[in-house]
Amino acid sequence: MQEVTKITNRTATAASGEKISILAFAGDISSTSKEAILAAYHNVNNSTPKILLDFTGIDYINSSGIAIIIQMLLEANKSASGTIGIFGLSPHFKKVFTMVGIQKYAKLYSDESEALKEE
């Protein structure tokens, strides 16, 4: 049985001084995660133009979960108001995200400090 996706939202300050929202995921990301992930994205998208997705707490992502992340990134790209970065991917998921072309829509960072320096 897959663990339910938990999402927490916090704000950080980038090196530029700009506020950035961080959505931290924990558990598994699968088809059952869709409503929670998109709702969290829509809520935070209204508050800051830059969002970081923290995957350090993710145990498992299946193909449906990747499709949900891509859907969110496509929505973000349509609204030219904001950008999304991703950090905390395991080496395996970093390879998978690269193979499916996530980097066309979001920049991948090794960790939070690197992301905050560049955003």
LINSULGI-V232737 format. One record per backbone hydrogen bond with DSSP energy under -1.0 kcal/mol. CO is the residue of the C=O (numbers start at 1). NH is the residue of the N-H. If there is no record, write none. Layout:
CO & NH
CO & NH
This chain:
6 & 26
8 & 24
10 & 22
12 & 20
14 & 17
18 & 14
20 & 12
21 & 52
22 & 10
23 & 54
24 & 8
26 & 6
27 & 59
27 & 60
29 & 62
30 & 33
31 & 34
33 & 37
34 & 38
35 & 39
36 & 40
37 & 41
38 & 42
39 & 43
40 & 44
41 & 45
44 & 47
44 & 48
49 & 83
50 & 21
51 & 85
52 & 23
53 & 87
54 & 25
55 & 58
57 & 27
60 & 29
62 & 66
63 & 67
64 & 68
65 & 69
66 & 70
67 & 71
68 & 72
69 & 73
70 & 74
71 & 75
72 & 76
73 & 77
74 & 78
75 & 79
78 & 80
79 & 82
83 & 51
84 & 107
85 & 53
86 & 109
87 & 55
90 & 94
91 & 95
92 & 96
93 & 97
94 & 98
95 & 99
96 & 100
97 & 102
98 & 101
101 & 104
102 & 105
102 & 106
107 & 86
111 & 115
112 & 116
113 & 117
114 & 118
115 & 119
116 & 15
